[in-house]
Amino acid sequence: ISAFESAVQFSQNYVSENWYKGGSSNLNLFTKNNLKYDYKKDKVQVTNELEFKASVYTAPKDTLRNYKIGDDVFRIHSNVGYQAFNKWYYTFDAEFKTQFFSNYETNSDKMVSSWLSPSELNIGIGMDYKYVKDAICNLSVLINPFNYTRYSVASDKVDPTKFNIDAG
């Protein structure tokens, strides 16, 4: 079973000069895209997901750039399970997340984030309980007692301490 979901949203915000609280007018563009592939045969169950989400908005107060990046997620997730009994599966689960675009501090050339900076890799082995009731309830409880997570920053222009990563 495969599925693709995509959404694009556009919004505009206008703040009049007469507005006493201040603020700035801006344009916003948001996109969210999900691609999913599920496979199930006999006792084997596989789920693969690819997600991309980003928002871009105008930044009138930034003198160096006309726009800034808001939400920015690139995520790949895979789960492979082998049915142990009833609704329980022996499971291998892996997820990789990073940001897609470079982002900078306002009025500065100091890079805050970029591709693979930061990035997170999570790999786990354990059990997964899956409960499905018609189209009303789809519950999955993943228990990974053997789990490895790695956070990293690939770019030397991005400060790793902003993401609680040791600079050493």
Protein Blocks (a to p, Z undefined) as FASTA:
>chain_A
ZZdddddddddddddfklmngpaddddddddddddddddehjbccdddddddddddddfk
lmkbcbdcfdddddddddddddfbhjbccdddddddddfbdcddehiabdfbdehiacdd
dddddddddddehjlbccdddddfbccdddddfbfkbcfklnopafZZ
